[in-house]
Amino acid sequence: MKKIIKLTALIGALLVTLGLTACSSGSKTTEKQTEDPKSLTVQFVPSRQADTMEARAKPLADLLSEKLGIPVKVSVSTDYTSMVEAMASKKIDVGFLPPDGYVKAHDRGAADVLLQALRYGVKQPNGQSTTDLVDGYRSMIVAKSDSGIKSYEDLKGKKIAVQNVTSTSGYMMPVADLKEKGFDVEKDAQLVTVKGHDQGIISVLNGDTDAAFVFEDARTLLQKDNPNIMSEITPIYFTEMIPNDTISVRSDMSDSFRQKLSDAFIDIAKTEKGHEIVASIYSHQGYEKADDSKFDLIRKYEKLIND
């Protein structure tokens, strides 16, 4: 009888020990998931030559490192698709993603939006910047002023300069916007892919294409070399507002570190040096907190294109 009692006590003690070990192990796992990173990797989508962008972004890494108290490394991806993959595989912690890239990353569980970029608004008909900071922009369709093309309906059978199919303002938004109105440019017009919104306008100017899909107001990219560009090239259509670029983070990043990172980006952009850096990379003038629901329009238009 004494042996049975001793054996029962021993088993009980063993179970308690195992239970405490399991709890301890579970507690460590939880702490690990919410632990602040010891270093940070930040990646950008190229808007110009990769080496130029990386050189401009390096000082931002230094400012972030100073604010966060950890090493920060920046790099430039080949395109946003590779960045989404890198975030999904946890090789990148923070991505400067365009709206469609963010939607793809978020919908596969790889990233959450942290901040949205603010830029100066654009005033028509001269395309000049306003002093108002806005969280969105429009895509526009332009044609030569003397071409006789006055509306999107005049584009039937015409050549249109577009960006890669992954471009929000240079392809997706105008294609989807017009499709919703019953004009399927992919079927009813000839699309010519060019690299760069400035090249889209140049192709119209040179007569290689009849119209171009560009961001509002891409004409200013050529204004220095061609002071008459505003009168020679005319917008014939504007899409709905497109959400500005995002600063997105890995979906498993802790709430406490997200707040710390968000504050760091916002504070840096308010300083003279920091503002100069973010403006030189993507023309960002500042940042504000963002919500995923702002990007439902992108989801709607992606569905329109794919249907």
Residue pairs with C-beta under 8 A, 6 or more apart in sequence:
33 252
33 254
34 254
34 255
34 256
35 254
36 70
36 254
36 256
36 257
36 260
37 70
37 93
37 253
37 257
38 70
39 70
39 71
39 72
39 73
40 64
40 65
40 68
40 70
40 71
40 72
40 73
40 93
40 94
40 261
41 72
41 73
41 74
41 75
41 91
41 92
41 93
41 94
42 57
42 60
42 61
42 64
42 72
42 73
42 74
42 75
42 92
42 93
42 94
42 95
42 96
43 74
43 75
43 76
43 77
43 83
43 86
43 92
43 94
43 95
43 96
44 53
44 54
44 57
44 74
44 75
44 76
44 77
44 95
44 96
44 281
44 282
45 76
45 77
45 79
45 80
45 83
45 95
45 96
45 97
45 98
45 101
46 53
46 76
46 77
46 78
46 79
47 53
47 281
47 282
50 76
50 78
53 76
53 281
54 74
54 75
54 76
56 277
56 280
56 281
57 74
57 76
57 277
57 281
58 74
59 273
59 277
60 74
60 268
60 274
60 277
60 278
60 281
61 72
61 73
61 74
62 72
63 268
63 271
63 273
63 274
63 277
64 72
64 264
64 265
64 268
65 71
65 72
67 264
67 267
67 268
68 260
68 261
68 264
77 83
77 86
79 166
80 97
80 98
80 100
80 101
80 104
80 166
81 101
81 104
81 166
83 92
83 95
83 97
83 101
83 105
84 95
84 97
84 101
84 104
84 105
84 108
84 110
84 111
86 92
86 95
87 93
87 95
87 105
87 110
87 111
87 248
87 250
88 105
88 108
88 109
88 110
90 250
90 252
92 250
93 249
93 250
93 253
94 114
94 247
94 248
94 249
94 250
94 261
95 101
95 105
95 111
95 247
95 248
95 249
96 245
96 246
96 247
96 248
96 281
96 282
97 105
97 111
97 245
97 246
97 247
97 248
98 168
98 245
98 246
99 168
99 242
99 243
99 244
99 245
99 246
99 295
99 298
100 166
100 168
100 172
100 298
100 302
101 166
102 111
102 113
102 246
102 248
102 295
103 295
103 298
103 299
103 302
105 111
105 248
106 112
106 113
106 248
106 251
106 292
106 295
107 299
109 251
110 250
110 251
111 248
111 249
111 250
111 251
112 248
112 249
112 250
112 251
112 253
112 292
113 246
113 247
113 248
113 290
113 291
113 292
113 294
113 295
114 246
114 247
114 248
114 249
114 258
114 261
114 262
114 265
114 289
114 290
115 246
115 247
115 262
115 265
115 266
115 287
115 288
115 289
115 290
116 135
116 243
116 244
116 245
116 246
116 247
116 287
116 288
116 289
116 290
116 294
117 135
117 244
117 245
117 246
117 247
117 282
117 284
117 285
117 286
117 287
118 133
118 134
118 135
118 244
118 284
118 285
118 286
118 287
118 288
119 133
119 134
119 137
119 244
119 283
119 284
119 285
120 129
120 130
120 131
120 132
120 133
120 134
120 285
121 129
121 130
121 132
121 133
121 134
122 128
122 129
122 130
122 137
122 138
122 216
122 217
123 129
123 130
124 216
124 217
124 235
125 235
126 230
127 216
127 217
127 219
127 220
127 230
128 217
128 220
133 285
133 286
134 244
135 243
135 244
135 288
135 290
135 294
136 241
136 242
136 243
136 244
137 169
137 215
137 216
137 241
137 242
137 244
138 169
138 215
138 216
138 238
138 239
138 240
138 241
138 242
139 168
139 169
139 170
139 173
139 174
139 177
139 213
139 214
139 215
139 216
139 238
139 239
139 242
140 213
140 214
140 215
140 216
140 217
140 218
140 235
140 237
140 238
140 239
141 152
141 155
141 160
141 174
141 211
141 212
141 213
141 235
141 236
141 237
141 238
142 200
142 201
142 204
142 211
142 212
142 214
142 218
142 219
142 233
142 234
142 235
142 236
143 149
143 204
143 210
143 211
143 212
143 233
143 234
143 236
144 204
144 205
144 207
144 210
144 232
144 233
144 234
145 231
145 232
145 233
145 234
147 210
148 154
149 155
149 158
149 210
149 211
149 236
150 236
151 236
151 237
152 178
152 181
152 183
152 236
152 237
153 183
154 236
155 183
155 185
155 188
155 189
155 210
155 211
156 183
156 188
156 189
157 188
157 189
157 190
158 189
158 190
158 209
158 210
158 211
159 189
159 190
159 191
159 192
159 208
159 209
159 210
159 211
160 185
160 189
160 190
160 191
160 192
160 209
160 210
160 211
160 212
160 213
161 192
161 193
161 194
161 199
161 200
161 201
161 203
161 204
161 208
161 209
161 211
161 212
161 213
162 170
162 171
162 175
162 191
162 192
162 193
162 194
162 200
162 212
162 213
163 169
163 170
163 171
163 193
163 194
163 195
163 196
163 197
163 200
163 213
164 170
164 171
164 193
164 195
165 171
165 172
166 172
168 242
168 298
169 197
169 213
169 214
169 215
169 216
169 239
169 242
170 197
170 200
170 213
170 214
170 215
171 213
172 298
172 301
172 302
172 305
173 239
173 240
173 242
173 301
174 185
174 213
174 237
174 239
175 185
175 186
175 213
175 305
176 300
176 301
176 302
176 304
176 305
177 239
177 240
177 301
178 184
178 185
178 237
179 185
179 186
179 304
179 305
180 304
185 191
192 203
192 208
192 209
194 200
194 203
194 212
197 212
197 214
197 215
197 218
197 221
198 218
198 221
198 222
200 209
200 212
200 213
200 214
200 218
201 212
201 214
201 218
201 219
201 221
201 222
201 229
201 233
202 222
203 209
203 212
204 210
204 211
204 212
204 233
205 222
205 226
205 229
205 232
205 233
211 236
216 235
216 238
217 235
219 229
219 230
219 233
222 229
223 229
223 230
226 232
240 297
242 297
242 298
243 290
243 294
243 295
243 297
243 298
245 282
245 284
246 290
247 265
247 287
249 258
249 261
253 261
262 287
262 289
265 287
266 286
266 287
266 288
267 274
268 274
268 277
268 278
269 275
269 278
269 284
269 285
269 286
269 287
270 286
275 285
275 286
278 284
278 285
278 286
279 285
